[in-house]
Amino acid sequence: MIGKYEHRYVPGTAGSAAPTLLLLHGTGGDENDLIPLGQMLMPEANLLGPRGNVPENGMARFFRRLAEGVFDQEDLRARTEDLADFIALAASHYGFDPSRVVAAGYSNGANIAASLLLRQPGRLRAAVLLHAMTPFVPETVPDLSGKPIFLSAGRNDPIVPQENTLQLAGLFQTAKADLTVHWHNSGHSLTREEAVAARDWLATKSAGL
Ligand code: MLT
């Protein structure tokens, strides 16, 4: 346990100077879920997988929701700060560089990563957001100038309507992020095709990570 999170840490092959992938699972997942995805996305990276600490009917989440797609904003704000603290504590515990953390989140995990980008833009070097929703609309759009963000979305996602993805993309564009939106025809499940697209995208950004 570090900070408020049970977690798993897998040191990368390139030593502690390599980027660290912060792996954020979807509802009902755990700290092990996205380790294989992380190994595929960036084989040389350190992998850090926290387990969401908000239970919902026995399923782990990263923040409370009031209903499907309706978030408890006060809880989201507090949990986003907890996650930011966790990154800093884990970096000093394991010796990785806190300025080289790349989030890779799916669904609920992508949503808290998006919240972190909008609230504390300096915490993440880049982000891979798989099936993210707009976590909230900030009063002031942060400065995400040049920050690489990969956002993937399914045209037939029953949980994330296309307009919601477009709203989030618009926020990132207004914030001047280096945004890539990857649409595919699937639903809410994570597909191999989008994982490959995310890996290839990360490879193009690796010099800055
Ligand atoms: C959320 O609650 O974060 C989203 O609805 C995605 C999900 O976890 O189902």
py3Dmol code that shows the C-alpha trace and the ligand (Angstrom):
import py3Dmol

protein = """\
ATOM      1  CA  MET A   1       0.000   0.000   0.000  1.00  0.00           C
ATOM      2  CA  ILE A   2       1.313   3.434  -0.938  1.00  0.00           C
ATOM      3  CA  GLY A   3      -0.797   6.481  -0.143  1.00  0.00           C
ATOM      4  CA  LYS A   4      -4.356   5.231  -0.460  1.00  0.00           C
ATOM      5  CA  TYR A   5      -3.736   2.524  -3.034  1.00  0.00           C
ATOM      6  CA  GLU A   6      -3.002  -1.145  -3.155  1.00  0.00           C
ATOM      7  CA  HIS A   7      -0.999  -1.457  -6.337  1.00  0.00           C
ATOM      8  CA  ARG A   8       1.439  -3.414  -8.409  1.00  0.00           C
ATOM      9  CA  TYR A   9       4.766  -2.114  -9.676  1.00  0.00           C
ATOM     10  CA  VAL A  10       6.805  -3.812 -12.384  1.00  0.00           C
ATOM     11  CA  PRO A  11      10.182  -2.158 -13.046  1.00  0.00           C
ATOM     12  CA  GLY A  12      10.955  -1.650 -16.710  1.00  0.00           C
ATOM     13  CA  THR A  13      13.838  -3.166 -18.609  1.00  0.00           C
ATOM     14  CA  ALA A  14      15.413   0.243 -19.241  1.00  0.00           C
ATOM     15  CA  GLY A  15      15.961   1.166 -15.590  1.00  0.00           C
ATOM     16  CA  SER A  16      14.323   3.799 -13.454  1.00  0.00           C
ATOM     17  CA  ALA A  17      15.054   6.591 -15.955  1.00  0.00           C
ATOM     18  CA  ALA A  18      12.509   5.105 -18.366  1.00  0.00           C
ATOM     19  CA  PRO A  19       8.979   6.477 -18.533  1.00  0.00           C
ATOM     20  CA  THR A  20       6.437   4.964 -16.159  1.00  0.00           C
ATOM     21  CA  LEU A  21       3.042   3.877 -17.380  1.00  0.00           C
ATOM     22  CA  LEU A  22       0.303   4.542 -14.846  1.00  0.00           C
ATOM     23  CA  LEU A  23      -2.222   1.798 -15.605  1.00  0.00           C
ATOM     24  CA  LEU A  24      -5.783   2.637 -14.577  1.00  0.00           C
ATOM     25  CA  HIS A  25      -8.303  -0.160 -14.856  1.00  0.00           C
ATOM     26  CA  GLY A  26     -12.017  -0.029 -15.602  1.00  0.00           C
ATOM     27  CA  THR A  27     -14.853  -0.660 -13.123  1.00  0.00           C
ATOM     28  CA  GLY A  28     -14.461  -4.095 -11.545  1.00  0.00           C
ATOM     29  CA  GLY A  29     -10.808  -4.431 -12.491  1.00  0.00           C
ATOM     30  CA  ASP A  30      -7.714  -4.516 -10.338  1.00  0.00           C
ATOM     31  CA  GLU A  31      -4.019  -3.647 -10.331  1.00  0.00           C
ATOM     32  CA  ASN A  32      -3.147  -6.644 -12.494  1.00  0.00           C
ATOM     33  CA  ASP A  33      -5.654  -6.082 -15.293  1.00  0.00           C
ATOM     34  CA  LEU A  34      -3.717  -3.738 -17.508  1.00  0.00           C
ATOM     35  CA  ILE A  35      -0.201  -5.073 -16.887  1.00  0.00           C
ATOM     36  CA  PRO A  36      -0.247  -7.067 -20.175  1.00  0.00           C
ATOM     37  CA  LEU A  37      -1.558  -4.000 -22.001  1.00  0.00           C
ATOM     38  CA  GLY A  38       1.236  -1.895 -20.481  1.00  0.00           C
ATOM     39  CA  GLN A  39       3.852  -4.440 -21.536  1.00  0.00           C
ATOM     40  CA  MET A  40       2.502  -4.264 -25.047  1.00  0.00           C
ATOM     41  CA  LEU A  41       2.172  -0.466 -25.153  1.00  0.00           C
ATOM     42  CA  MET A  42       5.681   0.346 -23.898  1.00  0.00           C
ATOM     43  CA  PRO A  43       7.823  -2.744 -23.283  1.00  0.00           C
ATOM     44  CA  GLU A  44      10.670  -0.730 -21.752  1.00  0.00           C
ATOM     45  CA  ALA A  45       8.530   1.289 -19.323  1.00  0.00           C
ATOM     46  CA  ASN A  46       8.052   0.843 -15.596  1.00  0.00           C
ATOM     47  CA  LEU A  47       4.484  -0.210 -14.915  1.00  0.00           C
ATOM     48  CA  LEU A  48       2.466   1.111 -12.005  1.00  0.00           C
ATOM     49  CA  GLY A  49      -1.041  -0.223 -11.518  1.00  0.00           C
ATOM     50  CA  PRO A  50      -3.069   1.120  -8.586  1.00  0.00           C
ATOM     51  CA  ARG A  51      -6.312  -0.602  -7.606  1.00  0.00           C
ATOM     52  CA  GLY A  52      -9.313   1.698  -7.439  1.00  0.00           C
ATOM     53  CA  ASN A  53     -10.319   2.124  -3.785  1.00  0.00           C
ATOM     54  CA  VAL A  54     -13.997   2.958  -4.211  1.00  0.00           C
ATOM     55  CA  PRO A  55     -16.144  -0.185  -4.037  1.00  0.00           C
ATOM     56  CA  GLU A  56     -19.379  -0.391  -5.987  1.00  0.00           C
ATOM     57  CA  ASN A  57     -21.231  -3.649  -5.372  1.00  0.00           C
ATOM     58  CA  GLY A  58     -17.906  -5.356  -4.816  1.00  0.00           C
ATOM     59  CA  MET A  59     -16.307  -3.827  -7.914  1.00  0.00           C
ATOM     60  CA  ALA A  60     -13.311  -1.532  -7.621  1.00  0.00           C
ATOM     61  CA  ARG A  61     -13.575   1.956  -9.092  1.00  0.00           C
ATOM     62  CA  PHE A  62     -11.451   5.106  -8.906  1.00  0.00           C
ATOM     63  CA  PHE A  63     -14.307   7.402  -7.829  1.00  0.00           C
ATOM     64  CA  ARG A  64     -17.998   7.274  -6.945  1.00  0.00           C
ATOM     65  CA  ARG A  65     -20.766   7.593  -9.450  1.00  0.00           C
ATOM     66  CA  LEU A  66     -24.386   8.397  -8.771  1.00  0.00           C
ATOM     67  CA  ALA A  67     -25.606   6.533 -11.851  1.00  0.00           C
ATOM     68  CA  GLU A  68     -24.163   5.252 -15.087  1.00  0.00           C
ATOM     69  CA  GLY A  69     -22.192   8.182 -16.510  1.00  0.00           C
ATOM     70  CA  VAL A  70     -23.246  10.535 -13.673  1.00  0.00           C
ATOM     71  CA  PHE A  71     -20.292  11.228 -11.433  1.00  0.00           C
ATOM     72  CA  ASP A  72     -20.080  12.308  -7.807  1.00  0.00           C
ATOM     73  CA  GLN A  73     -18.054  15.431  -8.520  1.00  0.00           C
ATOM     74  CA  GLU A  74     -16.914  16.045  -4.952  1.00  0.00           C
ATOM     75  CA  ASP A  75     -15.626  12.491  -4.719  1.00  0.00           C
ATOM     76  CA  LEU A  76     -13.997  12.705  -8.146  1.00  0.00           C
ATOM     77  CA  ARG A  77     -12.147  15.861  -7.097  1.00  0.00           C
ATOM     78  CA  ALA A  78     -10.860  14.266  -3.882  1.00  0.00           C
ATOM     79  CA  ARG A  79      -9.886  10.967  -5.538  1.00  0.00           C
ATOM     80  CA  THR A  80      -8.076  12.792  -8.311  1.00  0.00           C
ATOM     81  CA  GLU A  81      -5.941  14.496  -5.661  1.00  0.00           C
ATOM     82  CA  ASP A  82      -5.347  11.131  -3.981  1.00  0.00           C
ATOM     83  CA  LEU A  83      -4.150   9.707  -7.277  1.00  0.00           C
ATOM     84  CA  ALA A  84      -1.811  12.656  -7.848  1.00  0.00           C
ATOM     85  CA  ASP A  85      -0.385  12.134  -4.340  1.00  0.00           C
ATOM     86  CA  PHE A  86       0.020   8.428  -5.032  1.00  0.00           C
ATOM     87  CA  ILE A  87       2.087   9.129  -8.157  1.00  0.00           C
ATOM     88  CA  ALA A  88       4.474  11.338  -6.177  1.00  0.00           C
ATOM     89  CA  LEU A  89       4.759   8.877  -3.268  1.00  0.00           C
ATOM     90  CA  ALA A  90       5.283   5.889  -5.569  1.00  0.00           C
ATOM     91  CA  ALA A  91       7.944   7.778  -7.530  1.00  0.00           C
ATOM     92  CA  SER A  92       9.999   8.395  -4.415  1.00  0.00           C
ATOM     93  CA  HIS A  93       9.419   4.853  -3.124  1.00  0.00           C
ATOM     94  CA  TYR A  94      10.385   3.076  -6.349  1.00  0.00           C
ATOM     95  CA  GLY A  95      12.807   5.664  -7.696  1.00  0.00           C
ATOM     96  CA  PHE A  96      11.138   6.438 -11.011  1.00  0.00           C
ATOM     97  CA  ASP A  97      11.011   9.912 -12.526  1.00  0.00           C
ATOM     98  CA  PRO A  98       7.707  11.601 -11.551  1.00  0.00           C
ATOM     99  CA  SER A  99       7.986  13.923 -14.535  1.00  0.00           C
ATOM    100  CA  ARG A 100       7.903  10.991 -16.951  1.00  0.00           C
ATOM    101  CA  VAL A 101       4.581   9.396 -16.066  1.00  0.00           C
ATOM    102  CA  VAL A 102       2.259   8.434 -18.912  1.00  0.00           C
ATOM    103  CA  ALA A 103      -1.281   7.439 -17.965  1.00  0.00           C
ATOM    104  CA  ALA A 104      -2.963   4.565 -19.774  1.00  0.00           C
ATOM    105  CA  GLY A 105      -6.538   4.181 -18.616  1.00  0.00           C
ATOM    106  CA  TYR A 106      -9.591   2.294 -19.702  1.00  0.00           C
ATOM    107  CA  SER A 107     -13.169   3.407 -19.014  1.00  0.00           C
ATOM    108  CA  ASN A 108     -13.398   4.452 -15.342  1.00  0.00           C
ATOM    109  CA  GLY A 109      -9.576   4.567 -15.239  1.00  0.00           C
ATOM    110  CA  ALA A 110      -9.498   6.760 -18.353  1.00  0.00           C
ATOM    111  CA  ASN A 111     -12.032   9.051 -16.728  1.00  0.00           C
ATOM    112  CA  ILE A 112      -9.914   9.721 -13.659  1.00  0.00           C
ATOM    113  CA  ALA A 113      -6.872  10.193 -15.903  1.00  0.00           C
ATOM    114  CA  ALA A 114      -8.850  12.811 -17.846  1.00  0.00           C
ATOM    115  CA  SER A 115      -9.799  14.451 -14.539  1.00  0.00           C
ATOM    116  CA  LEU A 116      -6.126  14.545 -13.540  1.00  0.00           C
ATOM    117  CA  LEU A 117      -5.160  16.133 -16.874  1.00  0.00           C
ATOM    118  CA  LEU A 118      -7.809  18.827 -16.462  1.00  0.00           C
ATOM    119  CA  ARG A 119      -7.003  19.534 -12.795  1.00  0.00           C
ATOM    120  CA  GLN A 120      -3.260  19.032 -12.488  1.00  0.00           C
ATOM    121  CA  PRO A 121      -1.910  19.274 -16.037  1.00  0.00           C
ATOM    122  CA  GLY A 122       1.713  18.961 -14.929  1.00  0.00           C
ATOM    123  CA  ARG A 123       1.320  15.519 -13.389  1.00  0.00           C
ATOM    124  CA  LEU A 124       1.218  13.498 -16.590  1.00  0.00           C
ATOM    125  CA  ARG A 125       3.668  13.657 -19.476  1.00  0.00           C
ATOM    126  CA  ALA A 126       1.128  12.088 -21.827  1.00  0.00           C
ATOM    127  CA  ALA A 127      -2.025   9.993 -21.685  1.00  0.00           C
ATOM    128  CA  VAL A 128      -3.703   7.124 -23.490  1.00  0.00           C
ATOM    129  CA  LEU A 129      -7.423   7.361 -22.762  1.00  0.00           C
ATOM    130  CA  LEU A 130      -9.386   4.346 -23.912  1.00  0.00           C
ATOM    131  CA  HIS A 131     -13.159   4.921 -23.912  1.00  0.00           C
ATOM    132  CA  ALA A 132     -12.970   8.000 -21.693  1.00  0.00           C
ATOM    133  CA  MET A 133     -15.898  10.280 -20.901  1.00  0.00           C
ATOM    134  CA  THR A 134     -15.864  13.985 -20.103  1.00  0.00           C
ATOM    135  CA  PRO A 135     -15.287  13.785 -16.327  1.00  0.00           C
ATOM    136  CA  PHE A 136     -16.434  17.397 -15.763  1.00  0.00           C
ATOM    137  CA  VAL A 137     -16.298  20.682 -17.627  1.00  0.00           C
ATOM    138  CA  PRO A 138     -13.702  22.935 -15.991  1.00  0.00           C
ATOM    139  CA  GLU A 139     -14.515  26.608 -15.426  1.00  0.00           C
ATOM    140  CA  THR A 140     -11.109  27.488 -16.786  1.00  0.00           C
ATOM    141  CA  VAL A 141      -9.570  25.257 -19.395  1.00  0.00           C
ATOM    142  CA  PRO A 142      -6.044  24.283 -18.297  1.00  0.00           C
ATOM    143  CA  ASP A 143      -2.955  24.721 -20.416  1.00  0.00           C
ATOM    144  CA  LEU A 144      -2.086  21.343 -21.930  1.00  0.00           C
ATOM    145  CA  SER A 145       0.109  22.859 -24.660  1.00  0.00           C
ATOM    146  CA  GLY A 146       1.767  20.140 -26.672  1.00  0.00           C
ATOM    147  CA  LYS A 147       0.830  17.347 -24.263  1.00  0.00           C
ATOM    148  CA  PRO A 148       0.345  14.130 -26.227  1.00  0.00           C
ATOM    149  CA  ILE A 149      -3.102  12.620 -25.642  1.00  0.00           C
ATOM    150  CA  PHE A 150      -4.516   9.591 -27.453  1.00  0.00           C
ATOM    151  CA  LEU A 151      -8.280   9.263 -27.080  1.00  0.00           C
ATOM    152  CA  SER A 152      -9.970   6.184 -28.479  1.00  0.00           C
ATOM    153  CA  ALA A 153     -13.698   5.769 -28.786  1.00  0.00           C
ATOM    154  CA  GLY A 154     -16.170   3.258 -30.148  1.00  0.00           C
ATOM    155  CA  ARG A 155     -18.838   4.494 -32.542  1.00  0.00           C
ATOM    156  CA  ASN A 156     -21.176   1.930 -30.984  1.00  0.00           C
ATOM    157  CA  ASP A 157     -20.210   2.466 -27.356  1.00  0.00           C
ATOM    158  CA  PRO A 158     -23.434   2.255 -25.293  1.00  0.00           C
ATOM    159  CA  ILE A 159     -21.749   3.917 -22.281  1.00  0.00           C
ATOM    160  CA  VAL A 160     -19.929   6.796 -23.976  1.00  0.00           C
ATOM    161  CA  PRO A 161     -22.094   8.638 -26.528  1.00  0.00           C
ATOM    162  CA  GLN A 162     -20.189  10.100 -29.479  1.00  0.00           C
ATOM    163  CA  GLU A 163     -21.132  13.653 -28.434  1.00  0.00           C
ATOM    164  CA  ASN A 164     -19.472  13.048 -25.084  1.00  0.00           C
ATOM    165  CA  THR A 165     -16.221  11.984 -26.755  1.00  0.00           C
ATOM    166  CA  LEU A 166     -16.421  15.045 -29.006  1.00  0.00           C
ATOM    167  CA  GLN A 167     -16.934  17.272 -25.964  1.00  0.00           C
ATOM    168  CA  LEU A 168     -13.834  15.838 -24.273  1.00  0.00           C
ATOM    169  CA  ALA A 169     -11.835  16.127 -27.487  1.00  0.00           C
ATOM    170  CA  GLY A 170     -12.961  19.756 -27.762  1.00  0.00           C
ATOM    171  CA  LEU A 171     -11.766  20.473 -24.213  1.00  0.00           C
ATOM    172  CA  PHE A 172      -8.351  19.011 -24.960  1.00  0.00           C
ATOM    173  CA  GLN A 173      -8.142  20.951 -28.213  1.00  0.00           C
ATOM    174  CA  THR A 174      -9.040  24.201 -26.473  1.00  0.00           C
ATOM    175  CA  ALA A 175      -6.330  23.363 -23.937  1.00  0.00           C
ATOM    176  CA  LYS A 176      -3.902  23.061 -26.912  1.00  0.00           C
ATOM    177  CA  ALA A 177      -3.057  19.413 -26.247  1.00  0.00           C
ATOM    178  CA  ASP A 178      -1.403  17.373 -28.984  1.00  0.00           C
ATOM    179  CA  LEU A 179      -4.556  15.282 -29.403  1.00  0.00           C
ATOM    180  CA  THR A 180      -5.136  12.197 -31.531  1.00  0.00           C
ATOM    181  CA  VAL A 181      -8.672  10.806 -31.611  1.00  0.00           C
ATOM    182  CA  HIS A 182      -8.982   7.216 -32.728  1.00  0.00           C
ATOM    183  CA  TRP A 183     -12.495   6.114 -33.672  1.00  0.00           C
ATOM    184  CA  HIS A 184     -13.402   2.489 -34.225  1.00  0.00           C
ATOM    185  CA  ASN A 185     -16.648   0.656 -34.827  1.00  0.00           C
ATOM    186  CA  SER A 186     -16.765  -1.344 -31.593  1.00  0.00           C
ATOM    187  CA  GLY A 187     -18.656  -0.783 -28.358  1.00  0.00           C
ATOM    188  CA  HIS A 188     -17.243  -0.197 -24.884  1.00  0.00           C
ATOM    189  CA  SER A 189     -14.866  -3.183 -24.802  1.00  0.00           C
ATOM    190  CA  LEU A 190     -11.194  -2.698 -25.268  1.00  0.00           C
ATOM    191  CA  THR A 191     -10.122  -4.022 -28.661  1.00  0.00           C
ATOM    192  CA  ARG A 192      -6.772  -5.322 -29.833  1.00  0.00           C
ATOM    193  CA  GLU A 193      -6.986  -2.948 -32.770  1.00  0.00           C
ATOM    194  CA  GLU A 194      -7.123   0.155 -30.565  1.00  0.00           C
ATOM    195  CA  ALA A 195      -4.349  -1.180 -28.340  1.00  0.00           C
ATOM    196  CA  VAL A 196      -2.166  -1.560 -31.443  1.00  0.00           C
ATOM    197  CA  ALA A 197      -3.109   1.946 -32.573  1.00  0.00           C
ATOM    198  CA  ALA A 198      -2.189   3.294 -29.111  1.00  0.00           C
ATOM    199  CA  ARG A 199       1.137   1.441 -29.158  1.00  0.00           C
ATOM    200  CA  ASP A 200       2.009   2.805 -32.595  1.00  0.00           C
ATOM    201  CA  TRP A 201       1.001   6.307 -31.513  1.00  0.00           C
ATOM    202  CA  LEU A 202       3.174   6.055 -28.366  1.00  0.00           C
ATOM    203  CA  ALA A 203       6.106   4.988 -30.533  1.00  0.00           C
ATOM    204  CA  THR A 204       5.781   8.197 -32.550  1.00  0.00           C
ATOM    205  CA  LYS A 205       5.845  10.254 -29.330  1.00  0.00           C
ATOM    206  CA  SER A 206       8.554   8.302 -27.503  1.00  0.00           C
ATOM    207  CA  ALA A 207      11.275  10.930 -27.998  1.00  0.00           C
ATOM    208  CA  GLY A 208       9.303  13.325 -25.786  1.00  0.00           C
ATOM    209  CA  LEU A 209       8.183  10.908 -23.094  1.00  0.00           C
TER     210      LEU A 209
END
"""
ligand_1 = """\
9
MLT
C -17.550 5.524 -15.205
O -18.390 5.317 -14.345
O -16.408 5.921 -14.976
C -17.968 5.243 -16.602
O -19.332 5.150 -16.689
C -17.323 4.039 -17.156
C -17.586 2.822 -16.324
O -16.860 2.620 -15.387
O -18.500 2.078 -16.632
"""
view = py3Dmol.view(width=600, height=400)
view.addModel(protein, "pdb")
view.setStyle({"model": 0}, {"cartoon": {"style": "trace"}})
view.addModel(ligand_1, "xyz")
view.setStyle({"model": 1}, {"stick": {}})
view.zoomTo()
view.show()
